[in-house]
Amino acid sequence: MPNILLTRIDNRLIHGQVATQWTSSIGANLLLVANDDVAENTFRQGLMDMAAPSYAQTRYWTIQKTIDTIHKASDAQKIFIVCENPQDVLKLVEGGVPIKKLNIGNMHMSEGKKQVAGSVAVDDADVEAFKKLRDLGVELEIRKVPSMSAEDTEKLFK
């Protein structure tokens, strides 16, 4: 069983909050970005590698590679998965990745979305994915940084 400490949705993927606050607070030594676009974009990977803490390795895998490979992880790997959106997390869970807890960090406002929390904006497709994740037993949490209290996730469904 892979040692997945936390999975986070953050449309910025690896950046300051993820690198400095979340990674250290959960004790991760592997940052796994599960994102089809970034897996093919070495420029974006290089930018994220600069933000990543020196004590943690980084991997940039497609959703399918994550599904196919995660169960080969060493017990010593303390994994922090970062995804861009709830649909990708749902694909991972439906593909057999044992995600028990989902931290919802940043989902920026864009056309067709409504703001439901300070840094979380959702559309109907996001809400549907969150409902399915909840029904599959994934614990949902809205929290920007580890030092803040979690917000009520029912906001997602209104």
ABEGO torsion letter per residue (X at the ends): XBBBABBBBBAAEBBAAAAAAAAAAAGBABBBBBBAAAAABAAAAAAAAAABBAABBBBBBBAAAAAAAAAABBAABBBBBBBABAAAAAAAAAAGBBBABBBBBBBBBBBGBBBABAABBBBAAAAAAAAAAAAAGBBBBBBABAABBBBBAAAAAX
